[in-house]
Each structure stands twice: as C-alpha cells, then as structure tokens.
Amino acid sequence: MAVTTAERAATPTKRRKNAFSDGQGTLAAILLSPTLLVMFIVTGIPIVMSVTESFFRKNDGIDPVTGAVKSGTDFVGIQNFTDIFAHPATVAGVFGSMDRLINAFLNTTVFTIVCVILETILGVIMALIMAKAFRGRGIVRASILVPWAIPTIVSAMMWKLIFNTSGVANKVLGLADNPILWLADNKYSQWAIITADVWKTAPFIGLLTLAGLQTIPAEVYEAAKVDGANAWQTFTKITLPMVKPALVVAVLFRTLDTLRMFDLPYGMIGPNKYSVETLSMFAYQEAQQTRYGQAAAYSIFLFFYIVLVAFLFVKLLGADVIGDEELRAVNAQRKRMKELHKKQAKATKAVRTTITSGGSAS
C-alpha cells in the first residue's frame, strides 16, 4: 500500500487544458487567423514566388540549332546564386574596384552601422529632452517628430535640393565658390545619405525611448538624488539599464529598416551610382533589366542577411520583440511545469528502482 502511495505521489498529474483560460490555444488561433491569412498573402506568397524565380533564368541570345531568338526561361538550379561569386561584375565604388554585389553589401553595411549609431545617440538625447517638464514641451515633441512623419521620397527630394551644387549645404559650409559635389558618385554622396537618414529616422528611436522613459518611477530618481548620484551616474546606472528593453527593440527595428534602404539613395543620388548603391537598389536594377532570376537571388541574399542580423540581436542583446508580459509569464510557467515533471519522473524511477532492488534482495 505504501508503494502505491509513493508512486501516486511521484506520478505527474495532467491538468486539463482550457483553450479559453489564458488567451492561448484555440481561441488565440481563431482571433489571429485573419491576420495570419493576410500576412501569408502579402508576405508568404511573394517569398515563395521569389525563391521559385531564383531557380530560373531568362533565355537570351540566339539558339545555335534553329537560329531563332531564344525566349522564355530555363531551370538553372542554384546557378543564379553561384554566379554571384563565380562571375563577378566589377564596379568602382568608394571602397575600390570590386564585385558589384560585394560593393552593394559594403554600402548597405556601412549605412546601417553609421546611421543606427548616430540615430541611437540623437534619439536618446531627443527622448531625454522630450521627457523633461517645461513650458512648450508639446511643441518641441511635435517638431521633433515631424521629420519622421514626412514620406521618405519627399525627404529625398528635399535633401537633394539642400545638397545641390548651389544648395544650402555648400553655402552654410562656406563652399559656395568651391562647392562639394554631394550628389555625384563619390564619398560625399554617402555622407549626404547618412545625414538625410539620421535627420529623418532619429525621432523614431527617440519616440520609442521616450515610451520606455515614462515607465521609470520617479521615486527611483529621488532615491538616487538622496544618495548623492550625479547626472551621469543617474543616466548610466538607472536610466540606461531601465530603458534598455525599449531601446534595444527600437535599434533592432531601425537596423532591419536600414538594411533594406532603397528609396532615400535612389531618390537623392539616383540609380547606377555605385558609391551609394545598396542591395535593394542592386536587386531592383536587375529586375528592371528583366533579369528576374538574378534579382530574386540577390533579394534572397539580402533576406538571409537581415534574418541573420535579427537573430543575433535577439540572441546576443536580448531584444524583446513581442513585449508581452502575459506571454512571458505563461512561457515561464510552462518551463517550470516541465522541470517539475522531470523531477517527478526521476523520483518515480528512483522509487521503482528501490522497490525492485528490495524485492530481489528478499
């Protein structure tokens, strides 16, 4: 009888799941199904079509057998991907003469690193300013957010006028007589793009950081003031750690958005300018030349690059993309239940081993 009681105590009890209890299961699937369907149509189907297209290539030239012009497409397998490195198209950019894809990759990476760093610094400064209580704070917040609200192509046209040879930029820098060719294909074009992108999207990071700042209790700052902490210590020891979850998510979103930069350099500098050509622009130019297979291959290359960066952000920096406290609590509870079940299973196995050993000994 004692053995039966011990086994019963060690056996994990299965609780009947209720799909309507915690927002999970059937009810969640029903509520999310319309959104998932739209995402599948808008995102899933184009991805599948792009992957399929990347295995084909348009016929061109003359058929040596019939002498007729080739038409249609042929299945070439992974040749569109292997040709990326096997048959490079050399171009001259800011980083020297190299494969056009590598040049676009370097431009994209440089834009992403420099822009995100500058936008993060300015965004945090903007958030700290907007969080202060002063007269006219509403006007300051609205003016800071105006650049982010302007469509990107409109910003591109505006900055194109500013960086024109006879534009405001050269006059402000005192270079009216010897102007810098900001819109030409040179290193200054990169700085023109970086300036325009930072001006436009730094308020986005500032807005998300402001939301994180407003969740910090005022009592924490009062306690730090009583303890004698200065402004820098308060910022590094309290503000920055407590605002980190919102800031990391903001930086992640901006990084992914900058990696696919297209409309700003295309609108400001134009196509086939290798000093500012990004991976998105390169894929678009290939599609414009009706080389859809190669364009799809370059797009998939960019897709995996973005996925890799997002994965590193989530794993290394702990970016909380979902931000759902209830979901995290449910996952933590499930993890604890699994560990409890494992312990109970081990206890059951130990009890059965003890009973078996005792029976053999007798």
HELIX and SHEET records of a PDB file:
HELIX    1   1 ALA A    2  ALA A   10  1                                   9    
HELIX    2   2 THR A   26  MET A   39  1                                  14    
HELIX    3   3 PHE A   40  GLY A   44  3                                   5    
HELIX    4   4 ILE A   45  GLU A   53  1                                   9    
HELIX    5   5 GLN A   79  ALA A   86  1                                   8    
HELIX    6   6 ARG A  100  ALA A  131  1                                  32    
HELIX    7   7 ARG A  137  ALA A  149  1                                  13    
HELIX    8   8 THR A  152  ILE A  162  1                                  11    
HELIX    9   9 VAL A  168  VAL A  172  1                                   5    
HELIX   10  10 LYS A  187  LEU A  213  1                                  27    
HELIX   11  11 ALA A  218  VAL A  226  1                                   9    
HELIX   12  12 ALA A  231  THR A  234  1                                   4    
HELIX   13  13 PHE A  235  THR A  239  3                                   5    
HELIX   14  14 LEU A  240  LEU A  259  1                                  20    
HELIX   15  15 ASP A  263  MET A  268  1                                   6    
HELIX   16  16 LEU A  279  GLN A  288  1                                  10    
HELIX   17  17 TYR A  292  LEU A  312  1                                  21    
HELIX   18  18 PHE A  313  LEU A  317  3                                   5    
HELIX   19  19 GLU A  325  ALA A  361  1                                  37    
SHEET    1   A 2 PHE A  56  LYS A  58  0                                        
SHEET    2   A 2 THR A  73  PHE A  75 -1                                        
SHEET    1   B 2 THR A  90  GLY A  93  0                                        
SHEET    2   B 2 GLY A  96  ASP A  99 -1                                        
END                                                                             
